[in-house]
Amino acid sequence: MQQVKGVIARAQGAPVEVVTINVPAPGPGEAVVQVQACGVCHTDLHYREGGINDDFPFLLGHEAAGIVEAVGPGVAEVAPGDFVILNWRAVCGECRACRRGDSQYCFNTHNTTQKMTLEDGTELSPALGIGAFAEKTLVAAGQCTKVSPSARPAAAGLLGCGVMAGIGAAINTGAVTRGKSVAVIGCGGVGVAAIAGSALAGANPIIAVDIDAKKLAKAKELGATHTVDSSQVDPVEAIAEIAAQFYEGAEGADVVIEAVGRPETWKQAFYARDLAGTVVLVGVPTPDMKMPDLPLVDVFGRGGALRSSWYGDCLPTRDFPMLVDLYQQGRLDLDAFVTEEIKLEEIEAAFERMHHGEVLRSVVIL
């Protein structure tokens, strides 16, 4: 057992606190990781606001990279000294998805058996089973993915959640390739990552849609060929017009990625795709939201696919090392996602800046 500083949400809506937490020695299948950097993600804010569940207190943070300090019995995938990116989908290898070779859809992902606690013994609920707004954290060894140690932790750690979700929504879920047109509705962190992924895949055109000029400018930096301010024009019509300039007769984009998670923007995505096109929902809706009212004949008549993207349908052991390699080759600008580097004590202020759309990612450096 060792004691470190960590950031917790003690109650719904309450400001976060920097406190001392107890980190147990790793048990079977577990690892202790010295956290070097952790991104401030919207999901952490959702935890603080009680939008995930009410298992307070939460140990926040999950978009992280660091060094394995110790491993428990039976751990073979990583060893002390390894530089790793943390993920929240440690696959089981035994469920029906894993057995048929679709481990990215593992239906039985797992976390640690032991709990980190406050000094008084109160058990903490780690965000997404990670809890990386801390100097050290205890995770399942399968949540650690070894990558090149020369990668910058502040950038590499972002692959642990938002950036991977966006890139994966394009490449894995949407099957974006050369010769396809793409539109992305919502250009926050996940949306611009989907744009970056579409650019990696060679798509053209890549159309960014948002109501914020700063977000559209960042989308251009990361690969968008066209931007649409949906507060000024009908995005469905604008996407169709741009796609038709590249592909004669096109009625929309081949792949439309919805990165907002709202019924009205999903409906725009549905109608903004070409015939037999694909809609990818990667924006996370709230439990009260319902599917928009659509004529069933439109669902049938437009063909194609309506897909949801879980974590970018990624397999960390496959995707993280590949994307880090592309980063180090200069083909994927992960540094562009890092707006600012902050301390643990500055997380509450970072939530406020994120809420107002002032940053792409604040990254805590430990």
N, C-alpha and C positions, 0 to 999 in steps of 0.2 A: 504494500500500500504506500502511495506517495501523495503529497498534497501539491496542487498547482492552482493558478488563477484561471477562472472561467467566467463566462457571461451567461447569466440565467434570466429567464422570464418567470417571475414568481407567481404572478396572477394576471388574468386577462386584462390587457390594456395598460398594465403598469409599466413604467420605465424599466429597462433592463438594468441588471446589477452586476458588477464585477465582484465575485466572491471566491472564497477558497473552496475547492472541491477535492474529494478523495478519489483517487484513481487506483483500482485494485491491480495487483500483479496479474498478468494474463493467465487465464485458465486454458483448458484444452480448446484448440481451434481459435484462440484469440491472440490479439497483438496490441501492444501499447505503441502509439505513434507520437513522436514529438512534432507538433504542428508548426510549420514554418509560415504558412499563409492560408487565409480562408476568406473567400468572397462573401459579401453581404447580399444575400439573395432574397427575393420577395417571399419565398417560402418561410424564411426565418421570421419575417414580419407577420405572416399568416399564423405561425405558431404563437407569437406573442399576443396576437389579437384573438386567440381561441378559435381560429378558423379551421384548424386541422382536427383537434380534439381538446379535451379539457384535462389532460394528464399533467397538470402543473405540479411542480416546477419543471420547466424545460431547460436543458442545456443546449443553447442555440449553436448554429453554425454547422455547415455540412459540405461546403464547396472548397475542398482543402487539399493541400499537398504537404508532405513532411517526410521525416526519417523514421523508419521502424527502430524502436528502442529495444523492445523485447518481444518474444513470442512464447506462446504456451505449448504444451505437449501436442504432438501430432501435426504441427504446422510445417508444411513443406514448400508452400508457394512463395513465401517471402522469408527474409532473414534479417537480423539486426544489421543496421547500416544501409539497407535498401531505401532508395528514394521512391516514394509511392504517391499516387493520387488516390484519394479515398472515394469510394462509390457507395451508393445506398442499395445496391441490388446484388448482394452476395448470392450467387446461384447455388441451388442445392445439388444439382446433378442427378436427381432421382425422380422428380415429378414427371408427369406425362409430357410437358413441353420439353424438358431437358432430354428425356429418353428418345424423343423423335428428332433431336438435333436442333431445336429452337430454344436454346438456353437464354436468348435475349428476352424471351417471354416467361421465364421461370415463374411458376405459380407459387413457389414456396421459398422465396428469398428469406434470409435469416440475418440476425444480428447477434450481439453477445448474449451470453447467459447471465453473467454478472452485471451488476449495476454500479455506476458511479454515483456518489452521494455527496450531500452537503456535509459540513463538519459534524452536525448533530445526528447524522445517519439517515436523513431524509433522502429517499431514492430520487434520482433525476431521470427524466425522460429525454434522451438525446435526440435532437432533431434528425429525422430520417435515419435513426439508428447510428448517428455519427457523433454529434456534439463536438464540433471542432473550433468553436470560439473559446479555446482553452489552450494552455501551453502544451498539454498532453491529453490524449484521449484513448479510450479503450474501445476497440472495434473487433468484429469478426475478421479473421485473417483474409477471408474471401472478399472483404471490402477494401483490401489494399491491392492496388495494381502497380507493379514495378514498371518504371519508365526510366529514360536516360537521366542520370543525375546532373547533367549539365544544363537541363532546362530550368528556366527561371520559375521559382515556386509560385510567385504571385500570378503568373500567367498560366502555368500548367494546372494549378489547382482549379481553375475555372472550368476545366473539362469535367470536373466531378459532378456538375449539374447543368447550369443554364446553357453554356456553350455547346456541350454535348447534346442536350435536348434539341437545340436548334439545328445544328449540323446534321444530327441523326434524322430529324424530321424531314430534311431535304433528301439526304443520300440514302438512308436506310428505309424510312417509311414511304417517302414520296417517289423513290427510285428515280431521282433527277439524274439526267445524263445529257451529253451533248445532243444538240438537235431538239431540245425541249425548251419551252418557255415556262417561266416561273413568276408567280406573284406572291408576295408576302404581305399579309395584312397585320399590322402591328409591329413597330420597329423598336421595341425595347431590347433587352439583352438577348432573349431567345430569338426574336424576330431577326435581328441583324446577324445572329449566328446562322440562322437558316439561309440568309442571303450569302454569307461567307461560304457555307457549304455548297450552295447552288453554283457559286463562282468556281469553287474547286472542281465541281463536276463538269464544268464547261457549258452550263446552260446559257441561253441567249434568246430573248431578252430576260433580264431579271428586274422585276418591277416592285419597288418598295411603296407601300401604302401606309400613310399615317396622317395625323392632324398636327403633328409637331415638326416645325421646320428643322430644329436641331437634330431630331432623330432621323429625319430624312437625309440630312447632310452626312450623318454618321453611316447611314446605309449606303450612300454613294461611296464613301471611303472604303467600305468593306465589300464592294462588288456590285451594287445595284447599277444597272444601266439606265434606268428611268425611275422617276419618283412621281407619286400621285398624292396631292394633298386632298384627302377625302372630306375635309371641311369646306372645300371650294367646288369640287366637282363630284359627279357620281362615279365611284370607283369601279363599278361593274362596267360602265360604258368606257371609261378611260382604259381599263385593262384590255378590253376587247379591241379598242382602236390601236393600241400599241402592238398587241400580238399580231393583228392583221397586217401591220407594216412589215413584219418579218415572214409570216407564213400566210400565203394567199388563202382566203376563205376562213381563216381562224375566227372563232367566235368568243375566244377567251384564251387564258393561259392553259398550258398542258397540266401544270401542277399549281394549285393555289394553297398556300400554307396559312392557316389562321392561327396567329400567335397572340391573340387577345383573350379568348375564352369567353365570348359573349354571344348570345343567340343572334343578335342583329349582324355582327361581323361574320359569324359562320354562314348566315344566309347570303351575305354578299359573296363570300368565298364560293358557295354552291353555284351561284349564277355567274360568277366571273370566270369559271373554267370552260375550256373548250369541250366539244362533244367527246365523250369517252375519256374526259380528263379526270384528274384525281384531286380530291380535297383532303388535306391533312389538318386535323385539329391537334395542335400542340399547346395552345393556350389553355389554362386550367380554369374551368368554370366553377362556380359555387354550387352547393347542393340544391339550391332553390331554382336554378335555371332550367328551363325546358327547351326542347328542340323547337325551332321556329315552325310556324304553320306552312307546310309545303304541299302543293298538289302532288299526290302520289304519281300521277302521270308524268310530272316533271322529273321525279326521281328515276322513273323507268326510262323515259324518253331520252334523257341526257346520257345515260349509260355511265361507264367509268366506275370509279371507286370512291367511297366515303370512308376515310380511315382516321383512327386515333393513334397518336404517337406517344407511347410510354417511354419516357427517358430517351427519346430519339431512337427507340428500338435498338439500343446499343448493347453490345457485349463488351464490357470494359477491357477484358484481357485481349480482345481483338482490336478495339477501336482506339483506346487511349494511347498505346505505343505508336500506332500509325499516325495519329494526329500530332503527337509530340514530335515525331520525325518531320512531318510537314512544317511544323512551326520552326524547327531548327534549320530547315532548308530555306526558310523565308517565303514559303508558299501559303502559310496560314498565319495571319498577323494576330496572334493571341494578345500581344501587348496592347493592341488598339482597344481591347475590351476593358482594360484597367484604367479607370478615370482617375483614381486617387488611391494612395496607400495610407492607412490609418492605424491607430492603436486600439487595443481592446476597449479602452475607456471612451472611445469616440463612436461606438456602434449606434447608440441612440440617435445621435446627430446624423449619422449616415442613413438611418431609416427615414429620417425626415427629408433628406436630400433625394433619396430614392423615390419617396412618395410623390415628390414634386417633379420627378423626371429630370433632375439635374445631373444625374450620373448614369453611366452605363453599368459600371461596377465599382463600388468601393471595396478595397481588399485590405483585410487586417493582416499586418505583418507582426509575427511573434519572434 
